[in-house]
Amino acid sequence: MSSIPPSLGGTDPRARSAFLRTRRRVGLALLAFAAALTLWTLSQGERTPLLDDAGPAACGERAPADATPVSLPRERNDAWNHLVGTVVCFTHELVVTELYDLGRHGALSLADRRLYGTGTGLEVEDDARHVVRLVAPGWRENAWPLPWGLDVGDVRVGDAVTDVAGRLGRGSDGGFDVVSVTTPSFEVRNPRPTAPPDVGGDLRIASFNVFNYFLTLGARGARDARELERQSAKLVAALALLDADVLALAEVENDDGEALEALALALNAALEAGGSDRRYA
């Protein structure tokens, strides 16, 4: 035992004894604190498994090794703010809830369940907490082909998506984007009907939103001739399959009928090439 300096009462037996008792108490307190800290750490480990135990493996075999597992719905809309810039993976199956931006921006809106609009009686409270936007890396507006190996008609709202992992960011709508680092897997859960149900009658009328079919390039529709050609080909293929007697089209350029005439000519040429005797004017 080291000697007690005079400043701590080393020359006074009573002071020396008090010093030793104090040091003994401090030592016991430190031991008690260390034991309590160990027990708390163990209890936390039981409640929140270590990353090795519930990390990327919780998302499946294809999850990146550096991914942080997450799930929907978020407890709060800002619950993932601390993860922005990192790679995340999802521990559960996701459902396609919106695919409007698939062809235009290479993005799909995914949720933990199928979401329904206002007035359906199937709404969820604060549905923003249930949604994440999956974005293809390096995607350019109106690029082709579609990302993730998809083709037109391969995926529909209600289909299941797994193996989702990517770098988390904040979206322009205030939600979260995930820029994919793996190719997600898609499973059909909402099969596309081969034909509408038979409702009787002998006149078939169909409506179709053509999403800004403009011959004027760079206006609201195609930006260049290549985009217009691709847009026309997709519309012709879809309209031909409708096999309707009357077509009501929305979002066609108001140009004294030039856009409608061009689309009708392309559609009639495709129908003739396919052996159909139907023609549109």
N, C-alpha and C positions, 0 to 999 in steps of 0.2 A: 504494500500500500504506500503510495507516495505521501510525503509529508505535507501538512497543511501550512501554507504560508502564513506569516504573522497577520497579514491583512484579513485572513479568514478565521482568526481566533486560534491560530496554532499554538500559542503559548498558554491558552486558557483551556483546561480539560473540558469545562462545560460547553464552551463554544465548539470545541472539536467534536464532541459527542452530538451536538445539534447538527453540525455539518454532515456527519456520517448518516444520521437519520434522514436528513433532507435528500441526500444523494440516493439513499436506498428507495425512498418514496418515488423520486423521479424515475429511477430504473424500473420500478414496478408499474408505474403509469405508462411508460413507453412500451413495456411488454403487453399490457392490457390493450393499448391502442393498436399495436401490431396484430394481436389476436382478433380484435374486432374488425380491423380492416380486411384480414384474411377471410373471416366469415362472411362479410358483406360481399367481397369479390366472388366467393363461391356461390352465394345466393344469386348474384347478378348473372353469373354464368349459367345457372339453371334456368333463369327466366329468359335470358337473351343469349342464345348459343353463340359461340365464337364463330368468326367468319369461315374458318375451316370446316365447321360442322354444318352451318346453315348459310354459307356463302353462295358462290356461283352454282354449286351442285344442286341447290334448291330450285334452280331454273332449268335444269336438264343438262344432258351431256354436252350440248353444243354451246353452252354459255361461256363467254370469255373468262379467263382466269382472274381478270382484274375487275369483274363486274360486281356491282352491289345489288343484291336482290331487293326488289320493291313489289308492291301489289296495289291494286285499285279496289275500292275507292280510297283516295287520300283522306286523312283525318281532317285536313284543312286544305284550302286551295294553294297555300304557300308551303305546304309540308315538305316539299322536295327542294326548296331553295338552296339548301346546303349541299345538294348533290349536283347542281348545275355545273357542267363541264366534265363530269365523270361518266363512266360507262355504267349503265344499269341494265338489269335483266328482270324479267317478270316471272314470278313463281307460280303463275296460274294461266290458264287459257284466257285469251282475249277474244272479243267479238267485234266484227266490222259493224260500225254504226253509221259511217258516212264514207262514200267513195267519190264524191263529186270532184275532188282535187287529184284523183289518181292520174288521169291523163294530162291534166294541165300543170300540176306542180309535183307529181310523183309522190303523193302523200295519201295516207289512209287515216281516218279517225277510228280509234279502237276504244273499247270500253270493257268493263268486267261483266257486262250483260248487254243484251239488246235493249237499246233505248228507244222510246216512243215519244212522239210529239205531244204538244199541249192539246188537251181535249180528248185524248184517247182513253183516259182513266188508268193508264199504265205508267204515268210519269213517275220519276224519282225526284226526291228533294235535292236541290243543288246539284244538278246533273254534271256540272263542270268538274266536280271531284271524281267522277267516274271515267273521265275521258283523257286519252293521251293521243297525240298525233305522231304517227310513224312516217318518217320522211326518208326517201332514198338519198344516199350520199351523192354529192356532185350533180344533182338533178337540175336540168335546165327547163325553163318553161316550154311546155308543149313538145318535149323531147320524145323520141321514138327509138326503139320499142319501149314498152312499159317496163317499169322496174321489177326486180325480184322474179324474173322469168314469167311474168303474167302476160296473158293475151286478152284481148277484148272479150268480155263475158266470162272470164275465169272466176271472178269473185263477185259476190253479192252481199248486200247488207244482211247480217245475220249469220254469215259464215264464220267459222272458228279460225283463230290464228295462234300458233305456238312458236317457240324458239325466237321470241322477240328480245333483242338486245341492241343497245346503241348508246350514243353519247347524248346526254340530257341537256336540253337548252330551253329557254323561255320562248314561247311562240308569240307571234304578232297579235294574237287574240287574248293574250294574258295567261294562256294555259301553258302546257309543257309539250315540247317536241322531242322526239327521240330519233336521232339520225342513225339509221341502222348500221351495225357492223357485222351482222350475220344475215343470212337469207332466211326470212320467216317461212314457216310451213303453213299452208292453207288447207282447210278441210271444208267441203261443202256441207252446210247445215240448212241452207235455204235454197233447194234446187230450183232452177229456172223452169217454169212450165213450158212444155213443148208447144202448147197452143192454149188460147183462152177457152174458158168453159163455154159450152154450147148454150146459148140463151134463146135460140130460135130466131126466126126472121130470115130475110134473104138479102139484107143490105149491111155491109160491114163498114163501119166508120171508125177511124183511128185518129188520135191526136198525138203529136210528137213535138217536143221542144228540141230544136236543132242547135241551140246554144250559139246564137250569133252567126248565122250563115250569111256572110257579107262578101260580095265580089270586090268591094272597095278594100284593098289591102291596107293593113295598119290602122283600121278604124276600130271596130269593136270585135271583129272576127279574126281571121288569119292574118298574120303579119307579113307573109310572103307567099309566092306562088306554090312553093313546096307544101306549106301548111294548108293552103286551100285545097290542094290536090288530095292530101291525106284526109282532110275533113270531109270532102265530097265523097271519097271512096267509102268512108265509114257510114255516112248518112245513106248512101245508095244501098249498101248492103243491108242496113237495118230496115229501111223503108220497104225494100223488096220482100223481106221476110214477113212483114205485116200483112201483105196480100189484101190490102183494104180497097174497097170501092171508092171511098172518099178519104182523103188525107187532109187534116187540119194542122198546119205547121205554125209553130210559134218561134219568134226571134229570127225572122228572115229580114234582110235589108229592105227598107222601104225605098225602092229605086225604080218605080213604075213597072215592076214585075220582071226585071231582068234577072235577078237572083233566082226567083221561082222558076222562070223559064229554063235557066241553065241547069237547075237541079232536076227538073222534069225531063229534060233531054237526056241527062246522064242516067236517070232512073229508067227511062224507056229503053235506052240502049242496053242496059244490063238485063232487063227483063227479056228483050228480044234475044240476046245472046244465050239466055237460060232457057229458051223455048216457051216462054209465057206469052200469051196473046193479050195480056192486060197492058193498057197504055194510059198515061196521065197527061192532062193538058193544064 
